[in-house]
Amino acid sequence: MSFLSRAFRSLRIMSILPNSSPAKILRPSQEVIPDSNDDCSQSDDEKKITSSDLAFTFSSDANASQSTAPKRALKTAGSGSSPSAKKTCLSPNGTSLDEVMDYLAWFVKECPQCTKQIKQTIRILQHHFGRPKQVSVPDSRGIKSSIPGLTTSFSSTSSTLVPPRANKRSVVLSAASDGVQTQIPDVAVGEGARAMEALLKEVDSSTKVGKSMPEIMKKASTQASMQASTQALTTKTTTPGMTKKASFVPGASLLPNSEMNSMNSGTFATLPAMFMRGIATSSSQNAKIELMTQKPSMWTEANEPIRKLDASGSRKKENAPSTKKVKTITLSEEQNAVIELARLGYNIFYTGSAGTGKSLLLKSLIKALRKQHSEGSVAVTASTGLAACNIGGMTLHSFAGIGLGNGDSAALLKKVKRQQRNRKRWKNLEVLIIDEISMIDGILFDKLDYIARHMKKKLEVPFGGIQLIVCGDFYQLPPVVKDREPVFAFESASWKRAIQFTIVLKKVFRQQGDKDFIRMLGEVRDGHVSEKTARKFKALERPLAERSGVIPAQLYPTRAQVNVANNAMLRRIRGHKVVFRSYDTGTMDDEGARDKLLGNFLAPKQIALKRGAQVMMVKNMDETLVNGSLGKVVDFIDPDTYSFYKRLNDSSQDVELHEIEDSLHKLEEKKAKGSTKQRELIANPDQLNDQLDDSIFSFMRNLDDGQHEIPESVRANMLAKKALLDKLFSSSKGLRMPLVRFVLSDGSTRDVLVEPETFSIEDEFERPIASRTQIPLILAWSLSIHKAQGQTLPLVKVDLKHVFEKGQAYVALSRATSRRGLEIRHFDPFKIHAHDRVVQFYKNLMDTDQAMALHKKLVAQERDAENAELMPPDALTTRMHDLQTATARADDFPDSVPDDVRSSMNVPPSIWRGIVHKERRDVAN
Ligand SMILES: Nc1ncnc2c1ncn2[C@@H]1O[C@H](COP(=O)(O)OP(=O)(O)OP(=O)(O)O)[C@@H](O)[C@H]1O
């Protein structure tokens, strides 16, 4: 018997029995086309499946109770045949192949973005378990597609594949080799599909190379960090003689090096159950995995995880739309390389096409550098207020204390020196971060260099030795200048002296599912659109269908056009207008200046909404609800009503009448103590709707639709609940927030009560100089291209007719995540241009691999330089000359300069310091 067959004999996949009666679960209808080879007549006790290189036994758990494993009826779409007429293959404990297939179908429907991985998983299973079977699966749009499935029933003595059938799910992994068992009682499906793909490949190949199970599991866990959850988890880790319980924070990731038996609070894995199976079935020698999984309850209409009340009975957390759980993303290798170089102290400019994760990387970089440097020494700035708000920083102008930046360098220096605050700022400054550099004028960049050198009293060193981290994309919006051609920052003299590494991020994340679209956008970026690409863009000149009543956000070149369009749309909707005013504060004394700063926030000072208004989320909330998510206001309700709303719309959650009554009493008691912040936000509570809109409750929709037969007692119960909810709703007047139905990237919807969030601009000491608390929404029938810069928009309409600026068309088009969600008007390839100087500049840039290689060379050179004293005088002079020349432009190098130095263009700060020190000493001598 091969080691693989022994390994698989030791695999056990057990069923976990439902601990509650099966809830009403929303399932896709599906068609299962029986394969003529589907061999149900084979023995259910044990079945050997062989392929050319594999021979193993896969068996079911004979101990599992048959009675508690209900056989679900499968709906055979189109055929009209009754479920019972359907041919099923049963394992001894009642698990049928069809149920497994049903599970897959459900998975495909509920997690369309995982389809590829599911198919791959199936292929792996198929490879191990037998012949193909075609299964027709309707996807989320109801379109049927065929996927190759499993052929055999899962039978024999020691394993059972368990389809999802209860409202609980649980995964237990145990690696027998070290006796560790980890139970993850709740598994969420999220993104992370790419990671899974890689993982599955690895798992597949590791069956051949015989990697140990703990190794695979560790890898799986690490990769699973790509996943983000919407739900808090509790995990039980059992080692022999010890049981450890750990609360897992959603969105946190399993530490790459964590041992399975030392999982800590904060570690987290969200592996879709099917992937777990892939892993389990492919595990190897000496490993025993028990995998138990059942269908989660979260895929209900509301698509919201249900949270229990905390000990104090507070529902704050429960009501919050998973707010603080920002999506956890694992940085790519190239993104990490930039952080590494930045931590080494280099002056860096990193760039990349739209959607390569520059902004996301910058946020991590800021954290890393703040950890490394003393308080107040890392300044986070951006060219525009909007960009500054996105990274929690301030504009470069206000940080530098240069006002509008007019006047010559000497005059600006005087202006800066006049204020003590500015003097202190510059004195403390060690790292200056500048985002959206494309909009900084090159002339201003030189002025800042002059100021920095003088403020730091290091006249010879670029920017006075302050480390520069600069990012942006010069193909996007250029500097705004009057009466002259813009000078890009990279064209300034100080840029050439200061920037040591220019790194290009290559991997595009925003449109990562559509390589051809990325290529097309690349042509727009370069300003050369081929005929073929133009045709493909033209094909997008078609009306985009509404998704769940949400129309694509229209991008306009000017703000005025946007306001007119949005207000006109709002006026068209009938109903009460609810105005939300922001709560503004901050350490900045001058209110006028503070207001001006706050004016840069996407969240407005005042926003008027109505039921039916189209809105956009302007903050990242969690894995599915992100800055850029579009939705529609369905009602204005208070958090207490919302908690019941969620539960009532989740068919698996039963709400007792007395629970609503209890809440009502509690609310009456604390009504008077309502949050000031929230009350202040609502300008005209009197105008709020008095009654809840019945249509927002799915159970109310069924009540009188004539299609559902509802027993009188159930009807009475529903009406009683509705009456109580109305009462609860009206007694909580004044605390109502917009309930928004967001359309997610996979086309499904998610209802969320949007509560106020705080946005702030911090100084270099991370103190909020200005902050705004406001609901994180803006009207979103229309947006300006300017506001859209930096956004990721799943549903967008771009009119290129009035585009006037180079790069503007690129910014607008590259906001879309897919062609499916992009509508174009007036596409004209001849109107798409890029600046020639930008094109030229980008021809000479390095990717991260080249940058790391260069770093190593420079370190070696630095070592040489340190040993310079030992060099003969001639060699020293040549070396010095090389290094100094290396700071000039590459094409200015004399032939004597070695190629590697020439290609580097610049040298690290330590070498700079060495040169300056040497020069001074030479002069002194
Ligand atoms: N390492 C990563 N893994 C997965 N997704 C990522 C990663 N990095 C970025 N993303 C996602 O890609 C999208 C684009 O990222 P981001 O906005 O940071 O790109 P950008 O380069 O700043 O784009 P732009 O130049 O258009 O402003 C976002 O949805 C972000 O969450």
The ligand as an ORCA input file, in Angstrom:
! r2SCAN-3c Opt
* xyz 0 1
  N      -2.235     43.425     -1.023
  C      -3.506     43.553     -1.379
  N      -4.324     42.483     -1.392
  C      -5.633     42.597     -1.749
  N      -6.216     43.760     -2.121
  C      -5.458     44.856     -2.123
  C      -4.070     44.823     -1.769
  N      -3.577     46.081     -1.906
  C      -4.610     46.851     -2.303
  N      -5.738     46.130     -2.430
  C      -7.069     46.597     -2.839
  O      -6.976     47.156     -4.143
  C      -7.828     48.282     -4.277
  C      -7.022     49.479     -4.742
  O      -6.095     49.844     -3.716
  P      -5.603     51.352     -3.526
  O      -6.761     52.285     -3.549
  O      -4.677     51.373     -2.361
  O      -4.799     51.499     -4.880
  P      -4.045     52.795     -5.398
  O      -2.817     52.306     -6.071
  O      -3.865     53.792     -4.304
  O      -5.094     53.297     -6.471
  P      -5.263     54.766     -7.090
  O      -3.938     55.144     -7.689
  O      -6.312     54.569     -8.121
  O      -5.697     55.662     -5.987
  C      -8.480     48.499     -2.935
  O      -9.761     47.929     -2.968
  C      -7.563     47.766     -1.982
  O      -8.261     47.306     -0.846
*
